[in-house]
Amino acid sequence: MTASTGTASPVTGSPVTASTGTITDIDVTRAVFGAFACGDLAALGDLLHADATWHHHNDDRFGGIHRGADAIIAYLTESVLLTSGTLHAEPRSVMADGQGHVAVLVRLSASRPDGRTMDGPQVVLVTVEGGRVRAIEQFVGDPAAVAAFWA
């Protein structure tokens, strides 16, 4: 017999049971990147706490803190639209401490319709609570180049 927690995993949609164990913080983080890569912002939104925050650490149009799942999805939607869908976030390395903190080295690339391009490293720090993202801290590798790209 398998005991169910009565809740579905936001990552798989399946019930979390004693036999399947729990979803790891890395699983949740990879699911966020996977949903973004597939353009499934609704699934990505389901992986966020309603009051989640995303802090984009740079002085550009997206700089600052985006508060709430809806604001985060709006931020991501605008960035995809501005790049005509070319924005690609490739997780290169994912590390977790087992306490809800995940560090991701990301290669972010995109182009704008006017010919501007961006291709460089970023670090994303993810805080996971209860199988969902509570906070994201995004640090860009070349702040001036990223600001010029989004100008």
GIWOWO-V151909 format. One record per pair of residues at least 24 apart in sequence whose C-alpha atoms are under 8 Angstrom apart, sorted by the first residue. I is the first residue (numbers start at 1). GAP is how many residues later the second one is. Records with the same first field share a line. If there is no record, write none. Layout:
I->GAP / GAP
//
This chain:
9->122
10->36 / 37 / 121 / 122
11->36 / 120
23->108
24->107
25->71 / 73 / 75 / 76 / 77 / 103 / 106
26->68 / 69 / 70 / 76
28->100 / 103 / 104 / 105
29->73 / 97 / 104
33->56 / 57 / 58
37->51 / 52
41->32
45->24 / 25 / 28
47->84 / 85 / 86
48->84 / 85 / 86
49->83 / 84 / 85
51->83
52->81 / 82 / 83
53->81 / 82 / 83
54->81 / 82 / 83 / 84
55->80 / 81 / 82 / 83
56->81 / 82 / 83
57->80 / 81 / 82 / 83
58->81 / 82 / 85 / 89
59->84 / 88
60->86 / 87 / 88 / 90 / 91
61->86 / 89 / 90
62->88
82->30 / 31
83->27 / 28 / 29 / 30
84->27 / 28 / 29
86->24 / 25 / 26
87->24
100->26 / 27 / 28 / 29
101->24 / 25 / 26 / 27
102->24 / 25 / 26
112->37
116->33
117->32
118->27 / 28 / 31
//
